[in-house]
């Protein structure tokens, strides 16, 4: 079974990991932990703002890498037989997650939900809704 877990924030990611640990998975089990860093004005070309945005982006990548690594360690302690991969990519979350699901040939995707209200979700969109609607595999949405 190939399970892709798309994580964003620590609190919601912990909920997703608990869900995965409490679920029975078909073996052999491969898990990909994916964190997507959204671009922050990466096309901004003026100094000194460009340097600040580059530093901010690097900080987000570093924090995402730490998050994914800590979650991989937690999974590895309980699912020692699983092949666990870590990936941090830059792009628009909906697009990157859907692309990785296809490219990696995931059987199941596990995404989190912030549980935002209808109006906010309509204004900013929902990554979990997009993955649920367009993924070529089963999708499990874990709510807090």
DSSP file (Angstrom, degrees, kcal/mol; ACC not computed):
  #  RESIDUE AA STRUCTURE BP1 BP2  ACC     N-H-->O    O-->H-N    N-H-->O    O-->H-N    TCO  KAPPA ALPHA  PHI   PSI    X-CA   Y-CA   Z-CA
    1    1 A X              0   0    0      0, 0.0    29,-2.9     0, 0.0     2,-0.6   0.000 360.0 360.0 360.0 135.2    0.0    0.0    0.0
    2    2 A X  E     -a   30   0A   0     27,-0.2   105,-2.4   103,-0.1   106,-1.9  -0.937 360.0-174.4-112.3 113.4    1.3    3.4   -0.9
    3    3 A X  E     -ab  31 108A   0     27,-3.0    29,-2.5    -2,-0.6     2,-0.6  -0.933   9.0-162.3-115.6 118.0    0.1    6.2    1.4
    4    4 A X  E     -ab  32 109A   0    104,-2.7   106,-3.1    -2,-0.5     2,-0.6  -0.881   5.0-164.9 -99.3 124.7    0.8    9.8    0.7
    5    5 A X  E     -ab  33 110A   0     27,-3.4    29,-2.9    -2,-0.6     2,-0.7  -0.934   3.7-159.7-112.3 111.1    0.4   12.1    3.7
    6    6 A X  E     -ab  34 111A   0    104,-2.0   106,-0.6    -2,-0.6     2,-0.3  -0.816  18.5-175.5 -93.1 114.0    0.2   15.8    2.8
    7    7 A X  E     +a   35   0A   0     27,-3.0    29,-0.6    -2,-0.7     3,-0.1  -0.795  21.7 159.7-114.7 152.6    1.0   17.8    5.9
    8    8 A X        +     0   0    0      1,-0.5     2,-0.3    -2,-0.3    -1,-0.1   0.527  62.6  29.4-130.4 -72.2    1.1   21.5    6.6
    9    9 A X  S  > S-     0   0    0      1,-0.1     4,-2.8    58,-0.0    -1,-0.5  -0.747  74.1-120.0-103.7 148.0    0.8   22.7   10.2
   10   10 A X  H  > S+     0   0    0     -2,-0.3     4,-2.6     1,-0.2     5,-0.2   0.887 109.0  50.7 -50.6 -51.2    2.1   20.8   13.3
   11   11 A X  H  > S+     0   0    0      1,-0.2     4,-1.4     2,-0.2    -1,-0.2   0.932 116.5  39.3 -58.2 -50.0   -1.3   20.5   15.0
   12   12 A X  H  > S+     0   0    0      1,-0.2     4,-2.0     2,-0.2    -1,-0.2   0.864 113.4  56.1 -70.0 -35.7   -3.2   19.1   12.0
   13   13 A X  H  X S+     0   0    0     -4,-2.8     4,-2.6     1,-0.2    -1,-0.2   0.894 103.6  54.3 -63.1 -40.0   -0.2   16.9   11.0
   14   14 A X  H  X S+     0   0    0     -4,-2.6     4,-2.4    -5,-0.2    -1,-0.2   0.893 107.1  51.4 -61.0 -39.4   -0.2   15.3   14.4
   15   15 A X  H  X S+     0   0    0     -4,-1.4     4,-2.1     2,-0.2    -1,-0.2   0.910 110.2  49.1 -62.7 -42.4   -3.9   14.4   13.9
   16   16 A X  H  X S+     0   0    0     -4,-2.0     4,-2.5     2,-0.2    -2,-0.2   0.911 110.5  50.1 -63.9 -42.7   -3.1   12.9   10.5
   17   17 A X  H  X S+     0   0    0     -4,-2.6     4,-2.8     2,-0.2     5,-0.2   0.917 109.5  51.0 -64.1 -43.2   -0.2   10.8   11.9
   18   18 A X  H  X S+     0   0    0     -4,-2.4     4,-1.7     1,-0.2    -1,-0.2   0.910 110.1  50.7 -60.0 -41.6   -2.4    9.5   14.7
   19   19 A X  H  < S+     0   0    0     -4,-2.1     4,-0.4     2,-0.2    -2,-0.2   0.941 111.7  46.9 -60.2 -47.8   -5.0    8.5   12.2
   20   20 A X  H >< S+     0   0    0     -4,-2.5     3,-1.1     1,-0.2    -2,-0.2   0.903 111.5  51.2 -62.6 -41.9   -2.4    6.7   10.1
   21   21 A X  H 3< S+     0   0    0     -4,-2.8    -1,-0.2     1,-0.2    -2,-0.2   0.806 111.3  48.2 -66.8 -28.5   -1.0    4.9   13.1
   22   22 A X  T 3< S+     0   0    0     -4,-1.7     2,-0.3    -3,-0.2    -1,-0.2   0.402  98.3  86.3 -92.2   2.8   -4.4    3.7   14.2
   23   23 A X  S <  S-     0   0    0     -3,-1.1     2,-0.6    -4,-0.4    -4,-0.0  -0.781  79.2-123.0-103.7 146.5   -5.4    2.4   10.8
   24   24 A X        -     0   0    0     -2,-0.3     2,-0.4     0, 0.0    -2,-0.1  -0.796  32.1-165.0 -89.5 124.8   -4.6   -1.0    9.4
   25   25 A X        -     0   0    0     -2,-0.6     2,-0.1    -5,-0.1     4,-0.1  -0.884  22.2-112.8-114.6 141.9   -2.6   -0.8    6.2
   26   26 A X        -     0   0    0     -2,-0.4     2,-0.3     2,-0.1    -1,-0.0  -0.436  53.0 -87.7 -65.9 139.7   -1.9   -3.5    3.7
   27   27 A X  S    S+     0   0    0     -2,-0.1     2,-0.1     2,-0.1    -1,-0.1  -0.725 104.7  52.9-100.0 153.5    1.7   -4.6    3.5
   28   28 A X  S    S-     0   0    0     -2,-0.3     2,-0.5   -27,-0.2    54,-0.1   0.486  83.3-160.6 -71.8 144.7    4.2   -3.8    2.1
   29   29 A X        -     0   0    0     52,-0.2    54,-2.5    -2,-0.1     2,-0.4  -0.862  15.7-179.5-105.9 125.8    3.6   -0.3    3.3
   30   30 A X  E     -ac   2  83A   0    -29,-2.9   -27,-3.0    -2,-0.5     2,-0.4  -0.988   7.7-169.1-120.2 132.6    5.3    2.8    1.8
   31   31 A X  E     -ac   3  84A   0     52,-3.1    54,-3.2    -2,-0.4     2,-0.5  -0.977   8.3-164.0-124.2 132.4    4.5    6.2    3.2
   32   32 A X  E     -ac   4  85A   0    -29,-2.5   -27,-3.4    -2,-0.4     2,-0.6  -0.972   7.3-156.9-113.9 122.2    5.4    9.5    1.7
   33   33 A X  E     -ac   5  86A   0     52,-3.0    54,-2.3    -2,-0.5     2,-0.5  -0.877  18.8-171.1 -94.3 120.3    5.3   12.6    4.0
   34   34 A X  E     -ac   6  87A   0    -29,-2.9   -27,-3.0    -2,-0.6     2,-0.4  -0.950  14.3-178.0-120.9 129.5    4.8   15.6    1.8
   35   35 A X  E     -ac   7  88A   0     52,-2.2    54,-2.3    -2,-0.5     2,-0.5  -0.995  12.8-155.5-123.3 131.4    5.0   19.3    2.8
   36   36 A X  E     - c   0  89A   0    -29,-0.6     2,-0.7    -2,-0.4    54,-0.2  -0.926   2.7-154.4-112.1 126.6    4.4   22.0    0.3
   37   37 A X  E     - c   0  90A   0     52,-3.3    54,-2.2    -2,-0.5     2,-0.1  -0.878  20.1-135.6 -97.4 117.2    5.8   25.5    0.7
   38   38 A X        -     0   0    0     -2,-0.7    54,-0.2    52,-0.2     2,-0.1  -0.472  27.7-103.8 -71.5 141.4    3.7   28.0   -1.1
   39   39 A X        -     0   0    0     -2,-0.1     2,-0.7     1,-0.1    -1,-0.1  -0.438  29.3-153.8 -66.6 136.9    5.7   30.6   -3.1
   40   40 A X        -     0   0    0     -2,-0.1    17,-0.1    13,-0.1     4,-0.1  -0.848  68.2 -48.4-115.0  93.9    5.8   34.0   -1.4
   41   41 A X  S >  S+     0   0    0     -2,-0.7     3,-2.3     1,-0.1    12,-0.1   0.834  78.5 162.8  52.6  37.1    6.2   36.7   -4.0
   42   42 A X  T 3  S+     0   0    0      1,-0.3    -1,-0.1    11,-0.1    12,-0.0   0.670  70.3  58.3 -64.8 -15.2    9.1   34.8   -5.6
   43   43 A X  T 3  S+     0   0    0     -4,-0.0     2,-0.4     2,-0.0    -1,-0.3   0.412  75.9 118.5 -93.0   2.8    8.8   36.9   -8.8
   44   44 A X    <   -     0   0    0     -3,-2.3     9,-0.1     1,-0.1    -4,-0.0  -0.563  41.0-176.9 -70.3 125.7    9.4   40.1   -6.8
   45   45 A X        +     0   0    0     -2,-0.4     2,-0.4     2,-0.1    -1,-0.1   0.399  41.3 103.3-110.0   1.4   12.5   41.6   -8.3
   46   46 A X     >  -     0   0    0      4,-0.0     4,-2.4     2,-0.0     2,-0.2  -0.701  68.9 -98.8 -96.4 137.9   13.2   44.7   -6.2
   47   47 A X  T  4 S+     0   0    0     -2,-0.4    -2,-0.1     1,-0.3    -1,-0.0  -0.586  96.3  17.0 -81.2 153.3   15.9   45.0   -3.5
   48   48 A X  T  > S+     0   0    0     -2,-0.2     4,-1.7     0, 0.0     3,-0.5  -0.968 123.0  56.8 -85.9  -2.0   15.8   44.7   -0.4
   49   49 A X  H  > S+     0   0    0      1,-0.2     4,-2.6     2,-0.2    -2,-0.2   0.839 101.0  60.1 -57.3 -35.5   12.4   43.0   -0.5
   50   50 A X  H  X S+     0   0    0     -4,-2.4     4,-2.3     1,-0.2    -1,-0.2   0.920 105.5  47.5 -60.5 -44.4   13.6   40.3   -2.7
   51   51 A X  H  > S+     0   0    0     -3,-0.5     4,-2.5     1,-0.2    -1,-0.2   0.898 111.4  51.0 -64.1 -40.1   16.3   39.2   -0.2
   52   52 A X  H  X S+     0   0    0     -4,-1.7     4,-2.5     2,-0.2    -2,-0.2   0.918 111.2  47.5 -63.3 -43.6   13.7   39.3    2.6
   53   53 A X  H  X S+     0   0    0     -4,-2.6     4,-2.5     2,-0.2    -2,-0.2   0.877 111.1  51.7 -65.8 -37.6   11.3   37.1    0.6
   54   54 A X  H  X S+     0   0    0     -4,-2.3     4,-2.4    -5,-0.2    -2,-0.2   0.916 111.5  47.1 -64.3 -42.8   14.1   34.7   -0.2
   55   55 A X  H  X S+     0   0    0     -4,-2.5     4,-2.2     2,-0.2    -2,-0.2   0.905 112.1  50.3 -64.4 -41.5   15.0   34.4    3.5
   56   56 A X  H  X S+     0   0    0     -4,-2.5     4,-2.2     2,-0.2    -2,-0.2   0.913 110.5  49.6 -63.2 -42.7   11.4   33.9    4.4
   57   57 A X  H  X S+     0   0    0     -4,-2.5     4,-2.4     1,-0.2    -2,-0.2   0.926 110.0  50.9 -61.4 -45.0   11.0   31.2    1.8
   58   58 A X  H  X S+     0   0    0     -4,-2.4     4,-2.6     1,-0.2    -1,-0.2   0.883 108.9  51.9 -60.3 -38.8   14.2   29.4    3.1
   59   59 A X  H  X S+     0   0    0     -4,-2.2     4,-2.7     2,-0.2    -1,-0.2   0.906 109.1  49.6 -64.5 -41.9   12.8   29.6    6.6
   60   60 A X  H  X S+     0   0    0     -4,-2.2     4,-2.4     2,-0.2    -2,-0.2   0.896 111.7  48.6 -63.9 -40.2    9.5   28.0    5.5
   61   61 A X  H  X S+     0   0    0     -4,-2.4     4,-2.4     2,-0.2    -2,-0.2   0.926 112.3  48.9 -64.6 -44.3   11.4   25.2    3.7
   62   62 A X  H  X S+     0   0    0     -4,-2.6     4,-2.2     2,-0.2    -2,-0.2   0.927 113.2  46.2 -61.4 -46.1   13.6   24.6    6.8
   63   63 A X  H  X S+     0   0    0     -4,-2.7     4,-2.4     1,-0.2    -1,-0.2   0.894 112.6  50.6 -64.6 -40.1   10.6   24.5    9.1
   64   64 A X  H  X S+     0   0    0     -4,-2.4     4,-2.7     2,-0.2     5,-0.2   0.887 109.4  51.2 -63.3 -39.6    8.8   22.2    6.7
   65   65 A X  H  X S+     0   0    0     -4,-2.4     4,-2.3     2,-0.2    -2,-0.2   0.908 110.8  48.0 -64.6 -42.4   11.8   19.9    6.5
   66   66 A X  H  X S+     0   0    0     -4,-2.2     4,-2.5     2,-0.2     5,-0.2   0.914 112.4  49.8 -63.4 -43.0   11.9   19.7   10.4
   67   67 A X  H  X S+     0   0    0     -4,-2.4     4,-2.2     2,-0.2     5,-0.2   0.953 112.7  45.4 -60.4 -51.3    8.2   19.0   10.5
   68   68 A X  H  X S+     0   0    0     -4,-2.7     4,-2.3     1,-0.2    -1,-0.2   0.894 113.3  50.8 -61.6 -40.8    8.3   16.2    8.0
   69   69 A X  H  X S+     0   0    0     -4,-2.3     4,-2.1    -5,-0.2    -1,-0.2   0.918 110.2  48.4 -65.7 -42.9   11.4   14.7    9.6
   70   70 A X  H  X S+     0   0    0     -4,-2.5     4,-1.9     1,-0.2    -1,-0.2   0.890 113.0  48.5 -65.6 -37.3    9.9   14.7   13.1
   71   71 A X  H  X S+     0   0    0     -4,-2.2     4,-2.5    -5,-0.2    -1,-0.2   0.884 109.1  53.2 -68.3 -37.9    6.7   13.1   11.7
   72   72 A X  H  X S+     0   0    0     -4,-2.3     4,-2.8     1,-0.2    -2,-0.2   0.896 108.1  50.8 -63.3 -40.0    8.7   10.4    9.9
   73   73 A X  H  X S+     0   0    0     -4,-2.1     4,-1.7     2,-0.2    -1,-0.2   0.917 109.9  49.6 -63.4 -42.6   10.5    9.5   13.1
   74   74 A X  H  X S+     0   0    0     -4,-1.9     4,-1.0     1,-0.2    -2,-0.2   0.923 113.9  45.3 -62.7 -44.5    7.2    9.2   14.9
   75   75 A X  H >X S+     0   0    0     -4,-2.5     4,-3.1     1,-0.2     3,-0.6   0.919 110.3  55.0 -63.3 -43.5    5.9    6.9   12.2
   76   76 A X  H 3< S+     0   0    0     -4,-2.8    -1,-0.2     1,-0.2    -2,-0.2   0.810 101.8  57.4 -62.1 -31.9    9.1    4.9   12.0
   77   77 A X  H 3< S+     0   0    0     -4,-1.7     3,-0.3     1,-0.2    -1,-0.2   0.856 120.1  28.6 -67.7 -33.9    9.0    4.1   15.7
   78   78 A X  H << S+     0   0    0     -4,-1.0     2,-0.3    -3,-0.6    -2,-0.2   0.717 127.3  41.8 -99.5 -24.8    5.5    2.5   15.4
   79   79 A X    ><  +     0   0    0     -4,-3.1     3,-1.9    -5,-0.2    -1,-0.2  -0.532  65.4 160.2-121.4  63.6    5.7    1.2   11.8
   80   80 A X  T 3  S+     0   0    0     -3,-0.3    -1,-0.1     1,-0.3    -4,-0.1   0.773  72.5  55.8 -59.2 -28.6    9.2   -0.1   11.6
   81   81 A X  T 3  S+     0   0    0     -3,-0.1    -1,-0.3     2,-0.1   -52,-0.2   0.616  88.9 100.4 -80.2 -11.8    8.5   -2.3    8.6
   82   82 A X  S <  S-     0   0    0     -3,-1.9     2,-0.7    -7,-0.2   -52,-0.2  -0.452  73.3-129.8 -79.1 146.1    7.2    0.7    6.5
   83   83 A X  E     -c   30   0A   0    -54,-2.5   -52,-3.1    -2,-0.1     2,-0.5  -0.865  32.4-165.5 -90.0 112.9    9.3    2.5    3.9
   84   84 A X  E     -c   31   0A   0     -2,-0.7     2,-0.3   -54,-0.2   -52,-0.2  -0.900   7.7-172.2-111.9 124.9    9.0    6.1    4.9
   85   85 A X  E     -c   32   0A   0    -54,-3.2   -52,-3.0    -2,-0.5     2,-0.4  -0.852   9.7-150.3-113.1 149.6   10.0    8.9    2.5
   86   86 A X  E     +c   33   0A   0     -2,-0.3     2,-0.4   -54,-0.2   -52,-0.2  -0.961  17.5 174.7-120.2 136.2   10.2   12.7    3.2
   87   87 A X  E     -c   34   0A   0    -54,-2.3   -52,-2.2    -2,-0.4     2,-0.4  -0.985  14.1-174.8-145.8 132.0    9.6   15.4    0.7
   88   88 A X  E     +c   35   0A   0     -2,-0.4     2,-0.3   -54,-0.2   -52,-0.2  -0.991  19.6 173.6-124.6 121.3    9.4   19.2    0.9
   89   89 A X  E     -c   36   0A   0    -54,-2.3   -52,-3.3    -2,-0.4     2,-0.4  -0.874  27.2-128.2-127.3 157.5    8.5   21.0   -2.4
   90   90 A X  E     +c   37   0A   0     -2,-0.3     2,-0.3   -54,-0.2   -52,-0.2  -0.889  60.4  74.8-105.4 136.6    7.7   24.5   -3.4
   91   91 A X  S    S-     0   0    0    -54,-2.2     2,-0.6    -2,-0.4    -2,-0.1  -0.952  88.6 -37.2 157.0-170.6    4.5   25.3   -5.3
   92   92 A X     >  -     0   0    0     -2,-0.3     4,-2.7   -54,-0.2     3,-0.4  -0.745  55.7-133.9 -84.9 123.0    0.8   25.7   -5.0
   93   93 A X  H  > S+     0   0    0     -2,-0.6     4,-2.8     1,-0.3     5,-0.3   0.832 100.2  50.7 -49.7 -48.6   -0.4   23.0   -2.6
   94   94 A X  H  > S+     0   0    0      1,-0.2     4,-2.1     2,-0.2    -1,-0.3   0.940 116.4  41.5 -56.1 -49.3   -3.3   21.8   -4.6
   95   95 A X  H  > S+     0   0    0     -3,-0.4     4,-2.3     2,-0.2    -2,-0.2   0.919 116.5  47.3 -66.7 -45.5   -1.3   21.3   -7.7
   96   96 A X  H  X S+     0   0    0     -4,-2.7     4,-2.7     2,-0.2     5,-0.2   0.920 112.8  48.5 -65.6 -44.4    1.8   19.9   -6.1
   97   97 A X  H  X S+     0   0    0     -4,-2.8     4,-2.4    -5,-0.3    -1,-0.2   0.941 113.6  46.5 -62.3 -47.5   -0.1   17.4   -4.0
   98   98 A X  H  X S+     0   0    0     -4,-2.1     4,-1.9    -5,-0.3    -1,-0.2   0.896 113.4  49.8 -62.3 -39.8   -2.2   16.1   -6.9
   99   99 A X  H  X S+     0   0    0     -4,-2.3     4,-3.1    -5,-0.2    -2,-0.2   0.919 111.7  47.6 -64.2 -44.1    1.0   15.9   -9.1
  100  100 A X  H  X S+     0   0    0     -4,-2.7     4,-2.8     2,-0.2     5,-0.2   0.871 107.8  56.1 -66.7 -37.1    2.8   13.9   -6.4
  101  101 A X  H  X>S+     0   0    0     -4,-2.4     5,-2.1    -5,-0.2     4,-0.7   0.939 114.8  39.3 -58.2 -46.8   -0.1   11.6   -5.9
  102  102 A X  H  <5S+     0   0    0     -4,-1.9     3,-0.4     3,-0.2    -2,-0.2   0.948 117.8  46.9 -68.5 -49.4    0.0   10.7   -9.6
  103  103 A X  H  <5S+     0   0    0     -4,-3.1    -2,-0.2     1,-0.2    -3,-0.2   0.891 118.4  40.7 -62.2 -41.2    3.7   10.6  -10.0
  104  104 A X  H  <5S-     0   0    0     -4,-2.8    -1,-0.2    -5,-0.2    -2,-0.2   0.586 105.9-129.5 -83.7 -11.2    4.3    8.5   -6.9
  105  105 A X  T  <5 -     0   0    0     -4,-0.7    -3,-0.2    -3,-0.4  -103,-0.1   0.941  33.2-164.8  60.5  51.3    1.2    6.3   -7.8
  106  106 A X      < -     0   0    0     -5,-2.1  -103,-0.2    -6,-0.2    -1,-0.1  -0.383  21.9-158.4 -66.6 141.6   -0.3    6.6   -4.3
  107  107 A X  S    S+     0   0    0   -105,-2.4    31,-1.4     1,-0.3     2,-0.3   0.777  82.3  15.1 -84.0 -33.0   -3.1    4.2   -3.4
  108  108 A X  E     -bd   3 138A   0   -106,-1.9  -104,-2.7    29,-0.2     2,-0.4  -0.998  65.0-154.5-143.4 141.4   -4.4    6.6   -0.7
  109  109 A X  E     -bd   4 139A   0     29,-2.2    31,-3.2    -2,-0.3     2,-0.6  -0.967   7.8-158.6-115.4 136.8   -3.8   10.2    0.2
  110  110 A X  E     +bd   5 140A   0   -106,-3.1  -104,-2.0    -2,-0.4     2,-0.3  -0.965  19.4 172.1-116.1 117.7   -4.3   11.5    3.7
  111  111 A X  E     -bd   6 141A   0     29,-2.5    31,-3.0    -2,-0.6     2,-0.2  -0.852  24.7-125.6-122.7 158.7   -4.9   15.2    4.0
  112  112 A X  E     - d   0 142A   0   -106,-0.6     2,-0.4    -2,-0.3    16,-0.2  -0.580  14.0-146.0 -98.7 165.2   -5.9   17.4    6.9
  113  113 A X  E     - d   0 143A   0     29,-1.6    31,-0.7    -2,-0.2    13,-0.0  -0.999  10.9-157.2-132.5 133.7   -8.8   19.8    7.2
  114  114 A X        -     0   0    0     -2,-0.4    -1,-0.1    29,-0.1    29,-0.1   0.604  38.5-129.6 -81.1 -11.6   -8.8   23.1    9.1
  115  115 A X        +     0   0    0      1,-0.1    -2,-0.0    -3,-0.0    28,-0.0   0.842  41.1 178.1  67.5  33.0  -12.6   22.9    9.3
  116  116 A X        -     0   0    0      1,-0.1    -1,-0.1     2,-0.1     2,-0.0  -0.295  31.8-100.8 -67.8 154.6  -13.0   26.5    8.0
  117  117 A X     >  -     0   0    0      1,-0.1     4,-2.5     4,-0.0     5,-0.2  -0.279  36.5 -99.9 -72.9 161.6  -16.5   27.9    7.6
  118  118 A X  H  > S+     0   0    0      1,-0.2     4,-2.4     2,-0.2     5,-0.2   0.858 117.8  51.0 -52.1 -47.0  -18.1   28.0    4.1
  119  119 A X  H  > S+     0   0    0      1,-0.2     4,-1.9     2,-0.2    -1,-0.2   0.922 113.1  44.4 -63.7 -45.4  -17.5   31.7    3.4
  120  120 A X  H  > S+     0   0    0      1,-0.2     4,-2.6     2,-0.2     5,-0.4   0.923 113.0  51.9 -64.6 -43.5  -13.8   31.5    4.2
  121  121 A X  H  X S+     0   0    0     -4,-2.5     4,-2.2     1,-0.2    -1,-0.2   0.886 109.9  49.6 -61.0 -39.3  -13.4   28.2    2.2
  122  122 A X  H  < S+     0   0    0     -4,-2.4    -1,-0.2    -5,-0.2    -2,-0.2   0.869 113.2  47.1 -67.4 -36.0  -15.1   29.8   -0.8
  123  123 A X  H  < S+     0   0    0     -4,-1.9    -2,-0.2    -5,-0.2    -1,-0.2   0.909 128.8  20.6 -73.5 -42.5  -12.8   32.9   -0.7
  124  124 A X  H  < S-     0   0    0     -4,-2.6    -2,-0.2     1,-0.2    -3,-0.2   0.547 103.3-128.1-106.9  -8.5   -9.5   31.1   -0.3
  125  125 A X     <  -     0   0    0     -4,-2.2     2,-0.5    -5,-0.4    -1,-0.2  -0.026  19.6 -98.2  81.4 167.1  -10.3   27.6   -1.6
  126  126 A X     >  -     0   0    0      1,-0.2     4,-2.1    -4,-0.1     5,-0.2  -0.979  15.4-159.8-132.3 121.0   -9.7   24.3    0.2
  127  127 A X  H  > S+     0   0    0     -2,-0.5     4,-2.6     1,-0.2     5,-0.2   0.932  97.9  50.6 -62.2 -45.8   -6.7   22.1   -0.6
  128  128 A X  H  > S+     0   0    0      1,-0.2     4,-2.5     2,-0.2    -1,-0.2   0.885 109.5  51.1 -63.1 -37.2   -8.4   19.1    0.9
  129  129 A X  H  > S+     0   0    0      2,-0.2     4,-2.2     1,-0.2    -1,-0.2   0.910 111.1  48.0 -64.7 -41.6  -11.5   19.7   -1.2
  130  130 A X  H  X S+     0   0    0     -4,-2.1     4,-2.4     2,-0.2     5,-0.3   0.916 113.4  46.9 -65.3 -43.3   -9.4   20.0   -4.4
  131  131 A X  H  X S+     0   0    0     -4,-2.6     4,-2.3     1,-0.2    -2,-0.2   0.925 112.6  50.5 -64.5 -43.4   -7.5   16.8   -3.5
  132  132 A X  H  < S+     0   0    0     -4,-2.5    -1,-0.2    -5,-0.2    -2,-0.2   0.890 115.6  43.0 -59.6 -40.6  -10.7   15.0   -2.7
  133  133 A X  H  < S+     0   0    0     -4,-2.2    -2,-0.2    -5,-0.2    -1,-0.2   0.841 127.0  25.4 -76.2 -34.6  -12.3   16.1   -6.0
  134  134 A X  H  < S+     0   0    0     -4,-2.4    -2,-0.2    -5,-0.1    -3,-0.2   0.533  84.9 113.8-115.9  -7.3   -9.4   15.5   -8.4
  135  135 A X     <  -     0   0    0     -4,-2.3     4,-0.1    -5,-0.3   -37,-0.1  -0.414  59.4-140.7 -68.7 142.0   -7.1   12.8   -6.9
  136  136 A X  S    S+     0   0    0    -38,-0.2     2,-0.2    -2,-0.1    -1,-0.1   0.284  83.3  53.1 -83.7  11.7   -7.0    9.5   -8.9
  137  137 A X  S    S-     0   0    0      1,-0.0   -29,-0.2    -5,-0.0   -30,-0.1  -0.786 102.9 -70.1-133.9 176.9   -6.9    7.6   -5.6
  138  138 A X  E     -d  108   0A   0    -31,-1.4   -29,-2.2    -2,-0.2     2,-0.4  -0.437  48.3-154.1 -67.4 146.1   -8.9    7.3   -2.4
  139  139 A X  E     -d  109   0A   0    -31,-0.2     2,-0.5    -2,-0.1   -29,-0.2  -0.990   8.9-161.3-128.7 131.8   -8.6   10.3   -0.2
  140  140 A X  E     -d  110   0A   0    -31,-3.2   -29,-2.5    -2,-0.4     2,-0.6  -0.960   8.2-157.0-111.8 123.3   -9.0   10.4    3.6
  141  141 A X  E     -d  111   0A   0     -2,-0.5     2,-0.6   -31,-0.2   -29,-0.2  -0.893   7.2-155.9-102.5 119.3   -9.6   13.8    5.1
  142  142 A X  E     -d  112   0A   0    -31,-3.0   -29,-1.6    -2,-0.6     2,-0.3  -0.846   7.2-160.7 -99.7 120.2   -8.7   14.0    8.8
  143  143 A X  E      d  113   0A   0     -2,-0.6   -29,-0.1   -31,-0.2   -31,-0.0  -0.729 360.0 360.0 -97.9 149.2  -10.5   16.6   10.8
  144  144 A X              0   0    0    -31,-0.7    -1,-0.1    -2,-0.3   -30,-0.1   0.513 360.0 360.0 -67.5 360.0   -9.1   17.9   14.1
